[in-house]
Amino acid sequence: MVATKVVMPKPGWITEKGTVLTWFKKEGDRVEKGQPLFEIETEKVTTEVEAPASGILRKILVPEGTVVPV
């Protein structure tokens, strides 16, 4: 299996950070490409981020409630 990292999408030109609200999967769960993986909130929008590839979610590096750059 190839390791893939998820890059936070930039929903707007002014948006610089977002908060990870919810992980829909747990470490060790199987995910399919295009399946919602987690939800982020920015100043203007809350959106689901899809898995970029199918595989196993090995490690969650950003816990829920963490603010990250987009």
Distance bins in CASP14 RR format, pairs under 12 A and 6 or more apart:
PFRMAT RR
TARGET T0000
AUTHOR 0000-0000-0000
RMODE 2
METHOD distances of the structure
MODEL  1
1 30 0 0 0 0 0 1 0 0 0 0 0
1 31 0 0 0 0 0 1 0 0 0 0 0
1 53 0 0 0 0 1 0 0 0 0 0 0
1 54 0 0 0 0 1 0 0 0 0 0 0
1 55 1 0 0 1 0 0 0 0 0 0 0
1 56 1 0 0 1 0 0 0 0 0 0 0
1 57 0 0 0 0 0 1 0 0 0 0 0
1 58 0 0 0 0 1 0 0 0 0 0 0
2 52 0 0 0 0 0 1 0 0 0 0 0
2 53 1 0 0 1 0 0 0 0 0 0 0
2 54 0 0 0 0 0 1 0 0 0 0 0
2 55 0 0 0 0 1 0 0 0 0 0 0
2 56 0 0 0 0 0 1 0 0 0 0 0
2 58 0 0 0 0 0 1 0 0 0 0 0
3 52 0 0 0 0 0 1 0 0 0 0 0
3 53 0 0 0 0 1 0 0 0 0 0 0
3 55 0 0 0 0 1 0 0 0 0 0 0
3 56 0 0 0 0 0 1 0 0 0 0 0
3 57 0 0 0 0 0 1 0 0 0 0 0
3 58 1 0 0 1 0 0 0 0 0 0 0
3 59 0 0 0 0 1 0 0 0 0 0 0
4 31 0 0 0 0 0 1 0 0 0 0 0
4 33 0 0 0 0 1 0 0 0 0 0 0
4 37 0 0 0 0 0 1 0 0 0 0 0
4 50 0 0 0 0 0 1 0 0 0 0 0
4 51 0 0 0 0 1 0 0 0 0 0 0
4 52 1 0 1 0 0 0 0 0 0 0 0
4 53 1 0 1 0 0 0 0 0 0 0 0
4 54 0 0 0 0 1 0 0 0 0 0 0
4 55 0 0 0 0 1 0 0 0 0 0 0
4 56 0 0 0 0 0 1 0 0 0 0 0
4 57 0 0 0 0 0 1 0 0 0 0 0
4 58 0 0 0 0 0 1 0 0 0 0 0
5 37 0 0 0 0 0 1 0 0 0 0 0
5 49 0 0 0 0 0 1 0 0 0 0 0
5 51 0 0 0 0 0 1 0 0 0 0 0
5 52 0 0 0 0 1 0 0 0 0 0 0
5 53 0 0 0 0 0 1 0 0 0 0 0
5 57 0 0 0 0 0 1 0 0 0 0 0
5 58 0 0 0 0 0 1 0 0 0 0 0
5 59 0 0 0 0 0 1 0 0 0 0 0
5 60 0 0 0 0 0 1 0 0 0 0 0
5 61 0 0 0 0 1 0 0 0 0 0 0
5 62 0 0 0 0 0 1 0 0 0 0 0
6 20 0 0 0 0 0 1 0 0 0 0 0
6 23 0 0 0 0 0 1 0 0 0 0 0
6 25 0 0 0 0 0 1 0 0 0 0 0
6 31 0 0 0 0 0 1 0 0 0 0 0
6 33 0 0 0 0 0 1 0 0 0 0 0
6 34 0 0 0 0 0 1 0 0 0 0 0
6 35 0 0 0 0 0 1 0 0 0 0 0
6 36 0 0 0 0 0 1 0 0 0 0 0
6 37 1 0 0 1 0 0 0 0 0 0 0
6 38 1 0 0 1 0 0 0 0 0 0 0
6 40 0 0 0 0 0 1 0 0 0 0 0
6 48 0 0 0 0 0 1 0 0 0 0 0
6 49 1 0 0 1 0 0 0 0 0 0 0
6 50 0 0 0 0 1 0 0 0 0 0 0
6 51 1 0 0 1 0 0 0 0 0 0 0
6 52 1 0 1 0 0 0 0 0 0 0 0
6 53 0 0 0 0 1 0 0 0 0 0 0
6 57 0 0 0 0 1 0 0 0 0 0 0
6 59 0 0 0 0 0 1 0 0 0 0 0
6 60 0 0 0 0 0 1 0 0 0 0 0
6 61 0 0 0 0 1 0 0 0 0 0 0
6 62 0 0 0 0 1 0 0 0 0 0 0
6 68 0 0 0 0 0 1 0 0 0 0 0
6 70 0 0 0 0 0 1 0 0 0 0 0
7 37 0 0 0 0 0 1 0 0 0 0 0
7 40 0 0 0 0 0 1 0 0 0 0 0
7 49 0 0 0 0 1 0 0 0 0 0 0
7 50 0 0 0 0 0 1 0 0 0 0 0
7 52 0 0 0 0 1 0 0 0 0 0 0
7 62 0 0 0 0 0 1 0 0 0 0 0
7 68 0 0 0 0 0 1 0 0 0 0 0
7 69 0 0 0 0 0 1 0 0 0 0 0
7 70 0 0 0 0 1 0 0 0 0 0 0
8 15 0 0 0 0 1 0 0 0 0 0 0
8 16 0 0 0 0 0 1 0 0 0 0 0
8 17 0 0 0 0 1 0 0 0 0 0 0
8 18 1 0 0 1 0 0 0 0 0 0 0
8 19 0 0 0 0 0 1 0 0 0 0 0
8 20 0 0 0 0 1 0 0 0 0 0 0
8 37 0 0 0 0 0 1 0 0 0 0 0
8 38 0 0 0 0 1 0 0 0 0 0 0
8 39 0 0 0 0 0 1 0 0 0 0 0
8 40 1 0 0 1 0 0 0 0 0 0 0
8 41 0 0 0 0 0 1 0 0 0 0 0
8 42 0 0 0 0 1 0 0 0 0 0 0
8 47 0 0 0 0 0 1 0 0 0 0 0
8 49 1 0 0 1 0 0 0 0 0 0 0
8 52 0 0 0 0 0 1 0 0 0 0 0
8 61 0 0 0 0 0 1 0 0 0 0 0
8 62 0 0 0 0 1 0 0 0 0 0 0
8 66 0 0 0 0 0 1 0 0 0 0 0
8 67 0 0 0 0 0 1 0 0 0 0 0
8 68 1 0 1 0 0 0 0 0 0 0 0
8 69 1 0 0 1 0 0 0 0 0 0 0
8 70 1 0 1 0 0 0 0 0 0 0 0
9 15 0 0 0 0 1 0 0 0 0 0 0
9 18 0 0 0 0 0 1 0 0 0 0 0
9 37 0 0 0 0 0 1 0 0 0 0 0
9 38 0 0 0 0 0 1 0 0 0 0 0
9 39 0 0 0 0 0 1 0 0 0 0 0
9 40 0 0 0 0 1 0 0 0 0 0 0
9 42 0 0 0 0 1 0 0 0 0 0 0
9 45 0 0 0 0 0 1 0 0 0 0 0
9 47 1 0 0 1 0 0 0 0 0 0 0
9 48 0 0 0 0 0 1 0 0 0 0 0
9 49 1 0 0 1 0 0 0 0 0 0 0
9 50 0 0 0 0 1 0 0 0 0 0 0
9 52 0 0 0 0 0 1 0 0 0 0 0
9 68 0 0 0 0 0 1 0 0 0 0 0
9 69 0 0 0 0 0 1 0 0 0 0 0
9 70 1 0 0 1 0 0 0 0 0 0 0
10 16 0 0 0 0 1 0 0 0 0 0 0
10 17 0 0 0 0 0 1 0 0 0 0 0
10 18 0 0 0 0 1 0 0 0 0 0 0
10 40 0 0 0 0 0 1 0 0 0 0 0
10 42 0 0 0 0 1 0 0 0 0 0 0
10 44 0 0 0 0 0 1 0 0 0 0 0
10 45 0 0 0 0 0 1 0 0 0 0 0
10 47 0 0 0 0 0 1 0 0 0 0 0
10 49 0 0 0 0 0 1 0 0 0 0 0
10 68 0 0 0 0 0 1 0 0 0 0 0
10 69 0 0 0 0 1 0 0 0 0 0 0
10 70 1 0 1 0 0 0 0 0 0 0 0
11 17 0 0 0 0 0 1 0 0 0 0 0
11 18 0 0 0 0 1 0 0 0 0 0 0
11 40 0 0 0 0 1 0 0 0 0 0 0
11 41 0 0 0 0 0 1 0 0 0 0 0
11 42 1 0 1 0 0 0 0 0 0 0 0
11 43 0 0 0 0 1 0 0 0 0 0 0
11 44 1 0 0 1 0 0 0 0 0 0 0
11 45 1 0 1 0 0 0 0 0 0 0 0
11 46 0 0 0 0 1 0 0 0 0 0 0
11 47 1 0 0 1 0 0 0 0 0 0 0
11 48 0 0 0 0 0 1 0 0 0 0 0
11 49 0 0 0 0 0 1 0 0 0 0 0
11 70 1 0 0 1 0 0 0 0 0 0 0
12 18 0 0 0 0 0 1 0 0 0 0 0
12 42 1 0 0 1 0 0 0 0 0 0 0
12 43 0 0 0 0 1 0 0 0 0 0 0
12 44 1 0 0 1 0 0 0 0 0 0 0
12 45 0 0 0 0 1 0 0 0 0 0 0
12 47 0 0 0 0 0 1 0 0 0 0 0
12 70 0 0 0 0 1 0 0 0 0 0 0
13 42 0 0 0 0 0 1 0 0 0 0 0
13 44 0 0 0 0 0 1 0 0 0 0 0
13 70 0 0 0 0 0 1 0 0 0 0 0
14 42 0 0 0 0 1 0 0 0 0 0 0
14 43 1 0 0 1 0 0 0 0 0 0 0
14 44 0 0 0 0 1 0 0 0 0 0 0
14 45 0 0 0 0 0 1 0 0 0 0 0
14 70 0 0 0 0 0 1 0 0 0 0 0
15 40 0 0 0 0 1 0 0 0 0 0 0
15 41 0 0 0 0 0 1 0 0 0 0 0
15 42 1 0 1 0 0 0 0 0 0 0 0
15 43 1 0 0 1 0 0 0 0 0 0 0
15 44 1 0 0 1 0 0 0 0 0 0 0
15 45 0 0 0 0 1 0 0 0 0 0 0
15 47 0 0 0 0 0 1 0 0 0 0 0
15 68 0 0 0 0 0 1 0 0 0 0 0
15 69 0 0 0 0 1 0 0 0 0 0 0
15 70 1 0 1 0 0 0 0 0 0 0 0
16 42 0 0 0 0 1 0 0 0 0 0 0
16 43 0 0 0 0 1 0 0 0 0 0 0
16 44 0 0 0 0 0 1 0 0 0 0 0
16 67 0 0 0 0 0 1 0 0 0 0 0
16 68 0 0 0 0 0 1 0 0 0 0 0
16 69 1 0 0 1 0 0 0 0 0 0 0
16 70 1 0 0 1 0 0 0 0 0 0 0
17 40 0 0 0 0 1 0 0 0 0 0 0
17 41 0 0 0 0 0 1 0 0 0 0 0
17 42 1 0 0 1 0 0 0 0 0 0 0
17 43 0 0 0 0 1 0 0 0 0 0 0
17 65 0 0 0 0 0 1 0 0 0 0 0
17 66 0 0 0 0 0 1 0 0 0 0 0
17 67 1 0 1 0 0 0 0 0 0 0 0
17 68 1 0 0 1 0 0 0 0 0 0 0
17 69 1 0 1 0 0 0 0 0 0 0 0
17 70 1 0 0 1 0 0 0 0 0 0 0
18 38 0 0 0 0 0 1 0 0 0 0 0
18 39 0 0 0 0 0 1 0 0 0 0 0
18 40 1 0 1 0 0 0 0 0 0 0 0
18 41 1 0 0 1 0 0 0 0 0 0 0
18 42 1 0 1 0 0 0 0 0 0 0 0
18 43 0 0 0 0 1 0 0 0 0 0 0
18 44 0 0 0 0 0 1 0 0 0 0 0
18 45 0 0 0 0 1 0 0 0 0 0 0
18 46 0 0 0 0 1 0 0 0 0 0 0
18 47 0 0 0 0 0 1 0 0 0 0 0
18 49 0 0 0 0 0 1 0 0 0 0 0
18 62 0 0 0 0 0 1 0 0 0 0 0
18 65 0 0 0 0 1 0 0 0 0 0 0
18 66 0 0 0 0 1 0 0 0 0 0 0
18 67 1 0 1 0 0 0 0 0 0 0 0
18 68 1 0 0 1 0 0 0 0 0 0 0
18 69 1 0 0 1 0 0 0 0 0 0 0
18 70 1 0 1 0 0 0 0 0 0 0 0
19 38 0 0 0 0 0 1 0 0 0 0 0
19 39 0 0 0 0 1 0 0 0 0 0 0
19 40 1 0 0 1 0 0 0 0 0 0 0
19 41 1 0 1 0 0 0 0 0 0 0 0
19 42 1 0 0 1 0 0 0 0 0 0 0
19 43 0 0 0 0 0 1 0 0 0 0 0
19 45 0 0 0 0 0 1 0 0 0 0 0
19 46 0 0 0 0 1 0 0 0 0 0 0
19 47 0 0 0 0 0 1 0 0 0 0 0
19 62 0 0 0 0 1 0 0 0 0 0 0
19 63 0 0 0 0 0 1 0 0 0 0 0
19 64 0 0 0 0 1 0 0 0 0 0 0
19 65 1 0 1 0 0 0 0 0 0 0 0
19 66 1 0 0 1 0 0 0 0 0 0 0
19 67 1 0 1 0 0 0 0 0 0 0 0
19 68 1 0 0 1 0 0 0 0 0 0 0
19 69 0 0 0 0 0 1 0 0 0 0 0
19 70 0 0 0 0 0 1 0 0 0 0 0
20 37 0 0 0 0 0 1 0 0 0 0 0
20 38 1 0 1 0 0 0 0 0 0 0 0
20 39 1 0 0 1 0 0 0 0 0 0 0
20 40 1 0 1 0 0 0 0 0 0 0 0
20 41 0 0 0 0 1 0 0 0 0 0 0
20 42 0 0 0 0 0 1 0 0 0 0 0
20 46 0 0 0 0 0 1 0 0 0 0 0
20 47 0 0 0 0 0 1 0 0 0 0 0
20 48 0 0 0 0 0 1 0 0 0 0 0
20 49 0 0 0 0 1 0 0 0 0 0 0
20 60 0 0 0 0 1 0 0 0 0 0 0
20 61 0 0 0 0 0 1 0 0 0 0 0
20 62 1 0 1 0 0 0 0 0 0 0 0
20 63 1 0 0 1 0 0 0 0 0 0 0
20 64 1 0 1 0 0 0 0 0 0 0 0
20 65 1 0 1 0 0 0 0 0 0 0 0
20 66 1 0 1 0 0 0 0 0 0 0 0
20 67 0 0 0 0 1 0 0 0 0 0 0
20 68 1 0 0 1 0 0 0 0 0 0 0
20 69 0 0 0 0 0 1 0 0 0 0 0
20 70 0 0 0 0 0 1 0 0 0 0 0
21 36 0 0 0 0 0 1 0 0 0 0 0
21 38 1 0 0 1 0 0 0 0 0 0 0
21 39 1 0 1 0 0 0 0 0 0 0 0
21 40 1 0 0 1 0 0 0 0 0 0 0
21 41 1 0 1 0 0 0 0 0 0 0 0
21 42 0 0 0 0 0 1 0 0 0 0 0
21 45 0 0 0 0 0 1 0 0 0 0 0
21 46 1 0 0 1 0 0 0 0 0 0 0
21 47 0 0 0 0 1 0 0 0 0 0 0
21 48 0 0 0 0 1 0 0 0 0 0 0
21 49 0 0 0 0 0 1 0 0 0 0 0
21 62 0 0 0 0 0 1 0 0 0 0 0
21 63 0 0 0 0 0 1 0 0 0 0 0
21 64 1 0 0 1 0 0 0 0 0 0 0
21 65 1 0 0 1 0 0 0 0 0 0 0
21 66 0 0 0 0 1 0 0 0 0 0 0
21 67 0 0 0 0 0 1 0 0 0 0 0
21 68 0 0 0 0 0 1 0 0 0 0 0
22 36 0 0 0 0 1 0 0 0 0 0 0
22 37 0 0 0 0 0 1 0 0 0 0 0
22 38 1 0 0 1 0 0 0 0 0 0 0
22 39 1 0 1 0 0 0 0 0 0 0 0
22 40 0 0 0 0 1 0 0 0 0 0 0
22 41 0 0 0 0 1 0 0 0 0 0 0
22 46 0 0 0 0 1 0 0 0 0 0 0
22 47 0 0 0 0 0 1 0 0 0 0 0
22 48 0 0 0 0 1 0 0 0 0 0 0
22 49 0 0 0 0 0 1 0 0 0 0 0
22 60 0 0 0 0 0 1 0 0 0 0 0
22 62 0 0 0 0 0 1 0 0 0 0 0
22 63 0 0 0 0 0 1 0 0 0 0 0
22 64 1 0 0 1 0 0 0 0 0 0 0
22 65 0 0 0 0 1 0 0 0 0 0 0
22 66 0 0 0 0 0 1 0 0 0 0 0
23 29 0 0 0 0 1 0 0 0 0 0 0
23 31 0 0 0 0 0 1 0 0 0 0 0
23 36 0 0 0 0 0 1 0 0 0 0 0
23 37 1 0 0 1 0 0 0 0 0 0 0
23 38 1 0 1 0 0 0 0 0 0 0 0
23 39 0 0 0 0 1 0 0 0 0 0 0
23 40 0 0 0 0 0 1 0 0 0 0 0
23 48 0 0 0 0 0 1 0 0 0 0 0
23 49 0 0 0 0 0 1 0 0 0 0 0
23 51 0 0 0 0 0 1 0 0 0 0 0
23 57 0 0 0 0 1 0 0 0 0 0 0
23 59 0 0 0 0 0 1 0 0 0 0 0
23 60 1 0 1 0 0 0 0 0 0 0 0
23 61 0 0 0 0 0 1 0 0 0 0 0
23 62 0 0 0 0 1 0 0 0 0 0 0
23 63 0 0 0 0 1 0 0 0 0 0 0
23 64 1 0 0 1 0 0 0 0 0 0 0
23 65 0 0 0 0 0 1 0 0 0 0 0
23 66 0 0 0 0 0 1 0 0 0 0 0
24 31 0 0 0 0 1 0 0 0 0 0 0
24 32 0 0 0 0 0 1 0 0 0 0 0
24 34 0 0 0 0 0 1 0 0 0 0 0
24 35 1 0 0 1 0 0 0 0 0 0 0
24 36 1 0 1 0 0 0 0 0 0 0 0
24 37 1 0 0 1 0 0 0 0 0 0 0
24 38 1 0 0 1 0 0 0 0 0 0 0
24 39 1 0 0 1 0 0 0 0 0 0 0
24 40 0 0 0 0 0 1 0 0 0 0 0
24 48 1 0 0 1 0 0 0 0 0 0 0
24 49 0 0 0 0 1 0 0 0 0 0 0
24 50 0 0 0 0 0 1 0 0 0 0 0
24 51 0 0 0 0 1 0 0 0 0 0 0
24 57 0 0 0 0 1 0 0 0 0 0 0
24 60 0 0 0 0 0 1 0 0 0 0 0
24 64 0 0 0 0 0 1 0 0 0 0 0
25 31 1 0 1 0 0 0 0 0 0 0 0
25 32 0 0 0 0 0 1 0 0 0 0 0
25 35 0 0 0 0 1 0 0 0 0 0 0
25 36 0 0 0 0 1 0 0 0 0 0 0
25 37 1 0 0 1 0 0 0 0 0 0 0
25 38 1 0 0 1 0 0 0 0 0 0 0
25 39 0 0 0 0 0 1 0 0 0 0 0
25 48 0 0 0 0 0 1 0 0 0 0 0
25 49 0 0 0 0 0 1 0 0 0 0 0
25 50 0 0 0 0 0 1 0 0 0 0 0
25 51 0 0 0 0 1 0 0 0 0 0 0
25 55 0 0 0 0 0 1 0 0 0 0 0
25 56 0 0 0 0 1 0 0 0 0 0 0
25 57 1 0 1 0 0 0 0 0 0 0 0
25 58 0 0 0 0 0 1 0 0 0 0 0
25 59 0 0 0 0 0 1 0 0 0 0 0
25 60 0 0 0 0 1 0 0 0 0 0 0
26 37 0 0 0 0 0 1 0 0 0 0 0
26 38 0 0 0 0 0 1 0 0 0 0 0
26 56 0 0 0 0 0 1 0 0 0 0 0
26 57 1 0 0 1 0 0 0 0 0 0 0
26 58 0 0 0 0 0 1 0 0 0 0 0
26 59 0 0 0 0 0 1 0 0 0 0 0
26 60 1 0 0 1 0 0 0 0 0 0 0
26 64 0 0 0 0 0 1 0 0 0 0 0
27 56 0 0 0 0 1 0 0 0 0 0 0
27 57 1 0 1 0 0 0 0 0 0 0 0
27 58 1 0 0 1 0 0 0 0 0 0 0
27 59 1 0 0 1 0 0 0 0 0 0 0
27 60 1 0 1 0 0 0 0 0 0 0 0
27 61 0 0 0 0 0 1 0 0 0 0 0
27 63 0 0 0 0 0 1 0 0 0 0 0
28 55 0 0 0 0 1 0 0 0 0 0 0
28 56 1 0 1 0 0 0 0 0 0 0 0
28 57 1 0 1 0 0 0 0 0 0 0 0
28 58 1 0 0 1 0 0 0 0 0 0 0
28 59 0 0 0 0 1 0 0 0 0 0 0
28 60 0 0 0 0 1 0 0 0 0 0 0
29 35 0 0 0 0 0 1 0 0 0 0 0
29 37 0 0 0 0 1 0 0 0 0 0 0
29 38 0 0 0 0 0 1 0 0 0 0 0
29 51 0 0 0 0 0 1 0 0 0 0 0
29 54 0 0 0 0 0 1 0 0 0 0 0
29 55 0 0 0 0 1 0 0 0 0 0 0
29 56 1 0 0 1 0 0 0 0 0 0 0
29 57 1 0 1 0 0 0 0 0 0 0 0
29 58 0 0 0 0 1 0 0 0 0 0 0
29 59 0 0 0 0 0 1 0 0 0 0 0
29 60 0 0 0 0 0 1 0 0 0 0 0
30 37 0 0 0 0 0 1 0 0 0 0 0
30 51 0 0 0 0 0 1 0 0 0 0 0
30 53 0 0 0 0 0 1 0 0 0 0 0
30 54 1 0 0 1 0 0 0 0 0 0 0
30 55 1 0 0 1 0 0 0 0 0 0 0
30 56 1 0 1 0 0 0 0 0 0 0 0
30 57 1 0 0 1 0 0 0 0 0 0 0
30 58 0 0 0 0 0 1 0 0 0 0 0
31 37 1 0 0 1 0 0 0 0 0 0 0
31 38 0 0 0 0 0 1 0 0 0 0 0
31 49 0 0 0 0 0 1 0 0 0 0 0
31 50 0 0 0 0 1 0 0 0 0 0 0
31 51 1 0 1 0 0 0 0 0 0 0 0
31 52 0 0 0 0 1 0 0 0 0 0 0
31 53 0 0 0 0 1 0 0 0 0 0 0
31 54 1 0 0 1 0 0 0 0 0 0 0
31 55 1 0 1 0 0 0 0 0 0 0 0
31 56 1 0 0 1 0 0 0 0 0 0 0
31 57 1 0 1 0 0 0 0 0 0 0 0
31 58 0 0 0 0 0 1 0 0 0 0 0
31 60 0 0 0 0 0 1 0 0 0 0 0
32 50 0 0 0 0 1 0 0 0 0 0 0
32 51 1 0 0 1 0 0 0 0 0 0 0
32 52 0 0 0 0 0 1 0 0 0 0 0
32 53 0 0 0 0 1 0 0 0 0 0 0
32 54 1 0 1 0 0 0 0 0 0 0 0
32 55 1 0 0 1 0 0 0 0 0 0 0
32 56 0 0 0 0 0 1 0 0 0 0 0
32 57 0 0 0 0 0 1 0 0 0 0 0
33 50 1 0 0 1 0 0 0 0 0 0 0
33 51 1 0 1 0 0 0 0 0 0 0 0
33 52 1 0 0 1 0 0 0 0 0 0 0
33 53 1 0 1 0 0 0 0 0 0 0 0
33 54 1 0 1 0 0 0 0 0 0 0 0
33 55 0 0 0 0 1 0 0 0 0 0 0
34 48 0 0 0 0 1 0 0 0 0 0 0
34 49 0 0 0 0 1 0 0 0 0 0 0
34 50 1 1 0 0 0 0 0 0 0 0 0
34 51 1 0 1 0 0 0 0 0 0 0 0
34 52 1 0 0 1 0 0 0 0 0 0 0
34 53 0 0 0 0 1 0 0 0 0 0 0
34 54 0 0 0 0 1 0 0 0 0 0 0
34 55 0 0 0 0 0 1 0 0 0 0 0
35 48 0 0 0 0 1 0 0 0 0 0 0
35 49 0 0 0 0 0 1 0 0 0 0 0
35 50 1 0 0 1 0 0 0 0 0 0 0
35 51 1 0 1 0 0 0 0 0 0 0 0
35 52 0 0 0 0 0 1 0 0 0 0 0
35 53 0 0 0 0 0 1 0 0 0 0 0
35 54 0 0 0 0 1 0 0 0 0 0 0
35 55 0 0 0 0 0 1 0 0 0 0 0
35 57 0 0 0 0 0 1 0 0 0 0 0
36 47 0 0 0 0 1 0 0 0 0 0 0
36 48 1 0 1 0 0 0 0 0 0 0 0
36 49 1 0 0 1 0 0 0 0 0 0 0
36 50 1 0 1 0 0 0 0 0 0 0 0
36 51 1 0 0 1 0 0 0 0 0 0 0
37 47 0 0 0 0 0 1 0 0 0 0 0
37 48 1 0 0 1 0 0 0 0 0 0 0
37 49 1 0 1 0 0 0 0 0 0 0 0
37 50 1 0 0 1 0 0 0 0 0 0 0
37 51 1 0 1 0 0 0 0 0 0 0 0
37 52 0 0 0 0 1 0 0 0 0 0 0
37 53 0 0 0 0 0 1 0 0 0 0 0
37 54 0 0 0 0 0 1 0 0 0 0 0
37 55 0 0 0 0 0 1 0 0 0 0 0
37 57 1 0 0 1 0 0 0 0 0 0 0
37 60 0 0 0 0 1 0 0 0 0 0 0
37 62 0 0 0 0 0 1 0 0 0 0 0
38 46 0 0 0 0 0 1 0 0 0 0 0
38 47 0 0 0 0 1 0 0 0 0 0 0
38 48 1 0 0 1 0 0 0 0 0 0 0
38 49 1 0 1 0 0 0 0 0 0 0 0
38 50 0 0 0 0 1 0 0 0 0 0 0
38 51 0 0 0 0 1 0 0 0 0 0 0
38 57 0 0 0 0 1 0 0 0 0 0 0
38 60 0 0 0 0 1 0 0 0 0 0 0
38 61 0 0 0 0 0 1 0 0 0 0 0
38 62 0 0 0 0 1 0 0 0 0 0 0
38 63 0 0 0 0 0 1 0 0 0 0 0
38 64 0 0 0 0 1 0 0 0 0 0 0
38 65 0 0 0 0 0 1 0 0 0 0 0
38 66 0 0 0 0 0 1 0 0 0 0 0
38 68 0 0 0 0 0 1 0 0 0 0 0
39 45 0 0 0 0 0 1 0 0 0 0 0
39 46 1 0 0 1 0 0 0 0 0 0 0
39 47 1 0 0 1 0 0 0 0 0 0 0
39 48 1 0 1 0 0 0 0 0 0 0 0
39 49 1 0 0 1 0 0 0 0 0 0 0
39 50 0 0 0 0 0 1 0 0 0 0 0
39 64 0 0 0 0 1 0 0 0 0 0 0
39 65 0 0 0 0 0 1 0 0 0 0 0
40 46 1 0 0 1 0 0 0 0 0 0 0
40 47 1 0 0 1 0 0 0 0 0 0 0
40 48 0 0 0 0 1 0 0 0 0 0 0
40 49 1 0 0 1 0 0 0 0 0 0 0
40 50 0 0 0 0 0 1 0 0 0 0 0
40 62 0 0 0 0 1 0 0 0 0 0 0
40 64 0 0 0 0 0 1 0 0 0 0 0
40 65 0 0 0 0 1 0 0 0 0 0 0
40 66 0 0 0 0 0 1 0 0 0 0 0
40 67 0 0 0 0 1 0 0 0 0 0 0
40 68 0 0 0 0 1 0 0 0 0 0 0
40 69 0 0 0 0 0 1 0 0 0 0 0
40 70 1 0 0 1 0 0 0 0 0 0 0
41 47 0 0 0 0 1 0 0 0 0 0 0
41 48 0 0 0 0 0 1 0 0 0 0 0
41 49 0 0 0 0 0 1 0 0 0 0 0
41 64 0 0 0 0 0 1 0 0 0 0 0
41 65 0 0 0 0 1 0 0 0 0 0 0
41 66 0 0 0 0 0 1 0 0 0 0 0
41 67 0 0 0 0 1 0 0 0 0 0 0
41 68 0 0 0 0 0 1 0 0 0 0 0
41 70 0 0 0 0 0 1 0 0 0 0 0
42 49 0 0 0 0 0 1 0 0 0 0 0
42 67 0 0 0 0 0 1 0 0 0 0 0
42 68 0 0 0 0 0 1 0 0 0 0 0
42 69 0 0 0 0 0 1 0 0 0 0 0
42 70 1 0 0 1 0 0 0 0 0 0 0
43 67 0 0 0 0 0 1 0 0 0 0 0
43 70 0 0 0 0 0 1 0 0 0 0 0
44 70 0 0 0 0 0 1 0 0 0 0 0
45 70 0 0 0 0 0 1 0 0 0 0 0
47 70 0 0 0 0 0 1 0 0 0 0 0
49 62 0 0 0 0 0 1 0 0 0 0 0
49 68 0 0 0 0 0 1 0 0 0 0 0
49 70 0 0 0 0 0 1 0 0 0 0 0
51 57 0 0 0 0 1 0 0 0 0 0 0
60 66 0 0 0 0 0 1 0 0 0 0 0
61 68 0 0 0 0 1 0 0 0 0 0 0
62 68 1 0 1 0 0 0 0 0 0 0 0
62 69 0 0 0 0 0 1 0 0 0 0 0
62 70 0 0 0 0 0 1 0 0 0 0 0
END
